[in-house]
Amino acid sequence: MKKFIAFAFVLLISEAVFAQDIETGIYGGGAYYLGDINPGKQFTMVKPSYGLIARYNLDTRWTVRLNVLRGTLSSDDKVIKYKKDRSAKFKADVTEVSAQMEVNFLDYFTGSYKTYVSPYMFAGMGFFSSKYANSFCVPFGIGVKYSLTPKIGLGAEWGLRKTYTDYIDGMAATYSDTDKRQYSDSQTNDWYSFAGVTLTYKIEIGSRPRCLNSVKSYKKHK
């Protein structure tokens, strides 16, 4: 796990070094699980999550982003009340590394005085590691960005992760050879979610024309 996190951190730093208009920062929020123990209740048994992010802004609409996120997933039949007689529960930490594309609905960039807020959506590919499973995932979701200052951006987002495993919760199809009841649906894979806020700092290497919607204009009109 330490090697996994170290590799992810190197990727994050590499993006920051080679990009020319980047934003790096922190993420904090919550994480929750969807699967055999919780088939559909969003934002249930939310546990803390945190991480690092880096954005490479291609233009005012498109952004390439790299995440290293960590959180705790948990669920309990007694709380969810989906199959109370089963009495299944689990708790596991999850670490995710993912690359995503963000598309802003408006011509946003941190430091703009005209379009200093914009909703956005994102999608990408990633890999996660947890106590019971290691697998690829497909993160996607929505969010909103707000430019606090010419250099600092604030964001809030919610994203789901489609996975390719049914074992995040550690549940097999049956508990033992003598107990043949169906405890887990092997035909459906588990999901999980990260939802939280981001705080980023913009670093510009070189210069980019911003026309009227510039950082200089931002300072003048702020």
N, C-alpha and C positions, 0 to 999 in steps of 0.2 A: 504493500500500500504506500509506503514512504517513497519508493522508486516511482510509482504511478503519479503521486502528487508532485514530485520533483520534476518529472518529465513535463507535466502540464504547466508548471511554473516557467520552465525554460521556453516553452512555446509562447506563453504570454509575454515574456520579456522580448523574445525574438520579434514578435509583431510590433511591439513598441519601438524597437530599435530601427527597423527598416521602413516603417510607415512615415509619411511626411505630414499628415494631418491626423493626429490621433487624440483619443481621449482614454485615459486610464483611471480606474477607480475601484470602489468597493460596492458590494451588494450585501443587503441584509433583509431578512424576511422570514418566511415560513415554508415548510414543505409538508406534503401529505400524499397518501397512497390511495390508489383505486385498484381493486382486484377482487379475489374470491371472498375476502373478509369484509370488504367495503366496495360493492359493485357500482355505486353511483352517487354517494353523498359527497358533494364537493365541499372543500374547506372543513372537513371533519377530522378531529384528532391532529390538528396542525402542530408541528414541532419546529423549533428554530432552524434556520439555515443562513449561510453566509458565503462570501466568496470574493473573487477578483474578476474584473472585466477589462477588456481593451477593445476599443473601437477604432477602425480605420475608415474615415469618411471619404468615400469615393467622390461624392458631390453632395448637394443639399437634399437629395432624395434617398440615395443608396449608401448603406454602411455595411462593412464587413466587421463581424464581431467575434471575439473569442472569450469564452467563459471558463472559469474553474470554480465550480460550486460544490458545497458540501452541506448536507442536511441530515435529518433523522426522519425515517418513515416508521409509522406505527399504526396498528389497528387492533381492535378487540371486539369479538362477537357480542360481548355483554354491553358494549357501548353502542355499536352500530345496530344491534338487534336485527340482523338479517337472518342468521341461523343461530338463535340463542342456545339451542340444545347441543351445538357442536363445541362451544367453548374454546374456539381457536383464537390465538392472539400472537403477535410478533412485534419486535422492535429492532430496527437495523439502521445503521448509518449508511449513507450513500454519497459517493464522490463522483462528480460528473465533469467531463471535459467536452466542450462542444464548440463548433464553429457555425455561425449563423449569418444570414443576410437580413438586414432590417430595411424596410421601405417606409419612409416618412410620408404621411398624407399631405403635408405642406412642405414648402421649401425651407426647412429648418437647418440651422447650424448654431452651435453654442457661441454666443456673442452677438447674435442678431437682435436688432431692436424692432424689426418689422414682424418677423415670424419667430418669436421667442418661445412659442409653444406649438407642439404638434403631436397628434396621435400617430402611432406607428404599429406595424405588425411585423412579425419575424418568423423565420423557419430555418431549419438547418439539420445537421447530423452531429451525433455525439457518441460517446462511450461512457458507461458508468460502471462502477465497481461497488459492491455491497457485500454484506455478510454471507448471503446465500447465492448471489448471482452476479455475473459479469456479462454485460451484453451491450450491443449497440442500441441507440435510441434516436428518435426523431422529435426534437423539441420544436414547438410552434406556439404562438400566442400573440397577445396584443399589449400595448403599453402607451404611455404618454411621456413626452420629454418637455422640460422647461429650463430655459436659460436663466440661471440666477444672476450671473455676472458675465463679463466677456470671456472668462476662463472656466467657470464652474457650471456644470449642468446637473440637474436633478431629474430623476425619472421614477416611474412606477410601472410595474408590469405584472402580468399573470401568464404563465405558460404551462402547457401540458407536455408530457413526454410519453410518446408511444414506444413501448419496448418490444423486444423479440424473445421474451422469456415469461414463463408463468411461475417463476420461482423466487421472485423478490421477497415474498412472505415466507418462504421456506416450506410451503405446504405441498406435499406429494398428493397423488390421486387418492391414496388410502394411507392410513396411519400404520397398519400392520397386516400381516398375512391372514390373521384371523378376523380382522375388521374390514369388510369389503364395501362399506358404505362410501359413497362418493363425497369426499371432502373438498376436492379441488377440481375445477373445470379445466382440463388440459387443452380445450379447444379455444380458450380465450387467454390472451396474455395480459400481464399486469401493466398498469400505468402509474405514473407519479407526477407530481406538480411542484414547481417552485413559483412563489409569488412574493414580491417584495419591492424594495426601493433601491435605486442606484444613485451614487454620488460620484461624479467624474470630474477630472481636471484636464483641460485641453492643452496640448503641446503642439505648437506649429514649428516645423522645420522648413525654412524657406518661406516664400510668400505665395498667397493665392489671391487673385482678384475677387473682390466681393461686391463691386459696383456700388449702388446706392445702399444696398443692404450690408454695409461693412461694419467691422469692429470700430473703426474710427467714427462712423455715423452713430453707432451704438453709444459710444462715450459722449457724443455731442447731445444726443436726444434723451439720454437716461435721466 
